[in-house]
Amino acid sequence: MSPASILADLDLKPAPVVRKRKKQMVLESCKDDRYWERRRKNNMAAKRSRDARRAKENQVLHCTLQDSPKKKKKSSKILSRRLAAF
């Protein structure tokens, strides 16, 4: 799979701004099994989200770095032709 097709498949649009909810302190007496299960699920979901974001950023960076030498070589050839014309 070429880097261009990988980038085309990615949704590179900026994410909408989401306002965070104000944090609410939970009393120790309210921290039952249901609370801890929800916290565990939320922590796992947050970790998956962070890992996915990092993977996406790394993939974009990798594709950009792969294309960079090709672009430099092409622009170098163009500049060489322009200089030869003078």
N, C-alpha and C positions, 0 to 999 in steps of 0.2 A: 504494500500500500504506500503510495507516494505521500510526502509531507503535505502537498497541496490538498489532496483528497482528505487527509486527516483533519486539516484545518477547516475544510469546507463542511465536514460533518459536525464540527464543534459549534456550539452556540456561543459566540464570542461577544454577544451583546452585554452591556453592563447590567448588573442586577438592579432591580428597583430598590430604592431606599426604604428600609423597613424600620419603623420606630420601635425601639425596644420597650417592653413593659417595665414599669417601675418594680424593683425587687421588693418582695414581701417576705418578711421574716416569718418563719414557721416555728411555732412553739414546740419545745421538746415533747410535750404531751401529745401533740398531733402527729408526730413522726412514727407512724405505724408501718406495718409491712407493705401496705399499698403505697405509701409515700416513698419508701426506699426502692420499691420496684419501679415506680415512675422515674425516680432520680437515676437509677441504673440504666433504664431505657433511654432517657434523655442524654445521659453522658455518652452512651454508645452511638446515638444518632449524631451528636455533636462531633465526635471523633471521626465518624464516617464522612461527615460533611467537610471537615478540615482536610482529611486525607484526599478526598476527591478534588478539592480546590487546589491543593498542592500538586496533585498529579496533573491537573489541567494546566497549571502554570508551568510546570516542568516540561510538559509536552509542547506547549507553545514556544517556550524558550529553546528547546531542542530543535524544533523545526526552523525557528528563526536563525539559530546558529548554523544549521546545515545549509541554509540558503545564502548566508552571508558571504562565504568565499566565492560562490558563483557570481553573485552580484558585483563583488569587488573586481573579479577578473573581467567581467563584461564592461564595467565602467572604465577599467584601466585600458581596455582595448579601444573604447570609444575616445578616451582622452588622447591616447597615442595617435589615433587617426587624425584627430583635430590638430595636434601639435605637428604632425607630418605635413599637414596642409600649409603651414606657415613657412 
